Amino acid sequence: MYPGCQNKPIRVPGQVLFPIDADERLSYRKDMMTIVDTHLHLTDPPFGDQIEEIRRRSREAGIETMVTPGYSVTACETIIAMKQQYPDLPVAYGIHPQFIPVMETEGASGTEARAGGEAGRIGELLTDWLARGRPIAVGEIGLDSRRGSSPMERQQQVFREQLAVAVAHDLPVVIHCVQSHPACLTILTEAAREASSAGRRLRGVIHRASCSREVAVAYAALGMYFSQGPDLFDVRRTRLRALAEWVPDDRLLLETDGPYSVNRKGEPAGPWDLPDVAVEWAGIRGCAVEHIFRVSRMNTRAVFGI
């Protein structure tokens, strides 16, 4: 961990670092790249049945590794199986807010059935995954107010429980939050206070971050990092791009969220698209793309320990 990596940014928001000509900024030496895709659903189609090829293609693009988060019971069990075959791949386990109703209503037996019922069962299930699957984080967890998600009371209950498990195991969290930032901030503030009173700490990442600067400042005060990816290519998303310009150097992370995002060609994004994401972020911030590579790699190590 480098100086200023807890809560104090190492750059002044809005400050231009390494100002250079645009043409120079958008070029870089591949041998200077060292990148981690901090959010990739490697076990989902079309990636799941070609993991070796995905890894080979990623290495050729200069990608060091990728973090695979869970989001449902089925996904987490699949990731545990993948981890047995590829023990070097970093993974996370958690229940996404949009997948709670699936777990409760599909009428499955065994592991799926154990996930239903009271929220306390989620914590038990998550604890079991952590013991079996050697993760680097808990996630993807959080809140989502969009139509089709679980009732918010249920989401908040499950979110709190998973945060408690993460803190108890000294693991960072990967947070999904859509149209629910006030509630998310309240719950994270409570969790951070409880963790501190127990001599522990809460830390994590706002995945695919898109919120106002005011909200982002509050997240940063809680020790959160911000990861962004191919969404930056959409120039219509002015709030997201403004957030990308503001994010302090010591909180910036790169991700693709592949295959659930698209690259410049309109195809499902993969780790090989991260250099393009870094170029776009450098253009927004007015800095050298190598700087994006460097700080994102340092921050990945700081939050995930990889």
N, C-alpha and C positions, 0 to 999 in steps of 0.2 A: 504494500500500500504506500502511495506516495503522499507528500505533504498536502494538506488541505482536502483530503478525500472523504472526510466525514460530512460536515455540513457547510464548510466554508469554501465557496467556489475559488478556483485558481485563476479565473478570468473575470473581468467585469462584464456583466451582461451587456451586449451591444458593442463591446470592444471588437475591433477588427484585428485578427491575428495574422501575421505573415502576409500582408497585402501584396499581391503580385498580379501580373497580367492574367486575364481570363484564360488565354490559350495555355499558359504555363500551368495554371492551377488545375486545369482539366486533364493534364498529362501526368503520368507518374511512372516510376520504375517498379516493375513487378517484384524485384528482389527486395524492395523496401516495404512490401505489404506483409502484414500479419493480422489476420482478421478471424473473428469468431462470429458465426451466425448465432445470436443468442436466443432465437426462437424459430424453430423449424419443426413441422409435424412430419418427421421422417417416416413414421410407420403408417401414414395415411396414403391412399391412392393419389397420384400415380407413383409415389416414391416407395411405398412399403415393400413391393416385390422386386425392387432393384436397388437395394441399399448399397451393395458393392459398387455399382455404377455411379450412384449419387456421390459416394465418397471419392471415387476416382476423379470424377468431373470437378468436384469441389477442390480437391488438392491441386489439380491442374490450373484452377482459377486463383490459387493462392490462399484458399480458405483453410485455416488450421483445423477447425472442428466445428460442430454445431450442437446446440442444446435442444433436446427433444422434450417438450413438456406434455404431460397428460392433461386430459380434460373430461374424461368419462371413465366409468369402471372398465369398459372394454378396452379403451385406449391405454389405460394404465397397465392392465394385465398384458396387453400386447407389447408395451414398452419393457416390462419386466422380462418377457421372453427374449426380446431383442437384446437387452442388456446382457443376458447370459451368453449370447453369441458374439456380441461386440462389447466387451467389458470396458473398453476405453472410451466409449461414447458417453458424454455427460447427459443426464436425464433429470426430469422432475416429475412429481406426481401430484395430482390435485383434481378437484371436481369443479368444472366450469359452471357458472350460474345457469346457462341455458340447457345444461344436461341433467339437472336435478329432476325435472319432471319425467324425463325418459327413464331414469333409474327407478322412479316410483311407480310407473304405470305400465311398463312393458311386461310385467308378470313373469319375469325370468326366475330361474332357480339358482341355487348356489350363490356365487359371489354377487350377482346382480341383485338377488333378493335381499342379501345382507345390507345392501346400500339403501334400501327403502326405510320407511318408518321414521323414527325420531332422528333428529340431527346428530345426536350422540353417536349413532352408528357410523356416520361419516368419519368422525375422528378415529374410531376404532379401525375402520378400513384403511384410512390414510396411514395410521401408525403401522399397520401390517405391511403396507407397500414400502414404507421407509425402511423397515427391517429387512425386507426381501430384496429390494432393488437398488441399493447404494446410490441415492440421488444426490444432486448438488443443490436442489431447491425444492420448494413446495409450489406447485402451480400447474395449470393455470387456474387461478381462483379469482373471485371478485363479485361484482354486481353488474346487472344489465337490465335496464328498464324497458327494453324493446318488447314489442308484442311477441308472445310465444314463450317468454321466459317464465320461470317459476314466480309465485307470489313473492313480493319484495321481503316480507317478513321471513319467509322461509330462506331466501337467498342470504339475508343478513345473518341468520342463525348459523347457516352452514359456513359462511365466510368467517365469522368469528371463531368458530371451532377449528377451522383449518389454520387460521393465523396462530391460535394457541398451540397447535401441534408444531407448527414451524418454529415458533419461539422456543418451545421446550426442547427441540432438537437442534437449536442454533443453526437453522437453515434460512436463507433468504426466501422471499416470496415473489412469484411472478403474477402480477395483477392485471386482470382484464376488467376494465370499467368503461361502460357505455351509458351515457345519459344518467349517471348516478353519482357524480363526483361529490356532492355535499354529504351524502350518506357514507360514501367510501372514506372520505376524510374523517368523519366522525368516528367510524369504527377503527380506522388505523390509529387515530389519536388515542383512543381508549386502549388499544392493544399495545401501543408504544409505552403508555404510562404504566400499564400492568407489567409489561416486560421489565421496565426500569426498576419498579419496586421489588421485583424478584431477582434483581442483579443480572438481568439478561438484556438483550437488545432486539429490536425489530429493524429489519432492513429488507430492501427488495427493489423491484423494477416495475414501473408503469409501462406495461407492454403496449406497443402500437399507440403510443401516447398522443392524445389529441384533447387538449383542454385549454382554458384561458391561462394567461400568464399568472393571474392572481391565484388560481387553483394550483398551478405548477409550483409557485413559490411555497405554498403550504405543503405540498408533497415533498419538496426538497428539504424543508425544515424537519420533516420526519425521517430524513435519510434515504428518500427514494431516488432511484435513477430513472432515466427516460430512454426507452428504445423506440426507434422509428425505422421504417424501411421503405418499400416501393411506393407507399402512399405519398411520399415527397415528390414523386414525378408529376402529380396532378396539381398544376399551377392554380386551379380553381379553389383548392383547399387553403385559403389564405390564413386561417387561424392556425392550422397545423404547421404551415411553413413559418409563421411568426414564432411559434413555439420552438421550432428547430433552430431559428436564429438566436433565440434567448437561452436555450439550455446551456448551463455552465459546462465548461470543458470536463470537469471532474464528475459529470453525471450523464455523459453521452454514451449510448450503446447502439450498435448496429444489429438489425434483424431483418428477416424477410417475411416471417409468418407463412412461408410456403407450405403447401400449395394454395393457401387461401388469400393470396394477393397476386397481382400481375406485374410483370416487368414492362419495360418500355415497348416491347413488341406485342403486349396484350396477352402473353402466355403466362401460365402459372409460374410464379417466381421460385427460384432455388438459390442456394448459397452462392452460386457463380454470378448472381446479379448484385451481390454486395458491393463490388467495386463501383458499379454504376450508382448505387445508393450513396456511397461515400463521396463520389464526384458531385452528386446533386446537393448533398449537405454542405460540402465545401463551397459550392457556388452560392448557396443561400447565406453562408456565414462570411464569405469573402476571405477564406483561408486556404492554405495548401491542402490538397487531398491527403498527403502523407500525414498531416497533422490529425486528420480524422482517423486514419488508420491507427496512429500511435495512441491517442487518448482513449479511443474505444477499446483498444486491446488492454490498456492499463486498467480501465474501469471494469472490464469483464473479469479480470483477475481480482480486483478489489471486492466486487460484490459476490462473485460465484466461486472464487478461489481456484480458477482454472486458467 
